[in-house]
């Protein structure tokens, strides 16, 4: 089992609890329990081996930058107490440091609730390790104060409850509320996609499906066949095109040839004299 290595005072309380649990699971916690004193009913060799196993487990869970602090210590319990002296001194300065860290803690929008709760509990674990007395109701109330503005409605509802606030209840309610919000957001997203799909399908059906289905029932008034209108009839368009050409030819012919009923013919006889040849010539001009 792997845990986050000890990196300093900011994670010592959590590290201490996790490291001790590993020692218990591996059955190497006796040197810590008996405070480094060999039990009378235990063989010396077995004791030394158990002590070395406990010491190696502790050292492997410490970051390389902090190993110099325990250099020269061979007893597992001596290493354990040395780390407590360095990172868990029960002084007023340490209490002020962690209390200020708690006061400055604020959950940012979009942060998973589990991440925020982990950080919140880590700070309180440090304060508990320093023997800082913290009431459970104060812890629950302070957790509500660290929530962002998007949680104002939830905070108000919890604050207006008549029952005393318990940290376990507030913590579980926060996780359930976050899950409910995620489900609502997922449902809204899927509903929007569904409505968009329906509108696109409906538009396609109206523009193509309906006109196509209606086109099967109509009857052309020109050729008498079903399936199209007269304006779409190929035969009608073809005949209409030919008719336009014939009409154009007729109009051109009418412009060139005079009409029979309006024809007017006039003849003018002109006699000219050719002075060079001495001959007279008769020209007839006709006007229509």
ABEGO torsion letter per residue (X at the ends): XBBBBBAEAAAAAAAAAAAAAAAAAAGAAAAAAAGGBBBAABBAAAAAAAAAAAAAAAAAABBAAAAAAABGBABAAAAAAAAAAAAABBBAAAAAAAAAAAAABBBBBGBBAAAAAAAAAAAAAAAAAAGBBBBAAAAAAAAAAABBAAAAAAAAAAAABABBBBAAAAAAAAAAAAAAAAAAAAAAAAAAAAAAAAAAAAAAAAAAAAAAAAAAABBBAAAGBBGBBAAABAAAAAAAAAAAAAAAAAAAAAAABBBAAABBBBBBBBBBBBAAAGBBBBBBBBBX
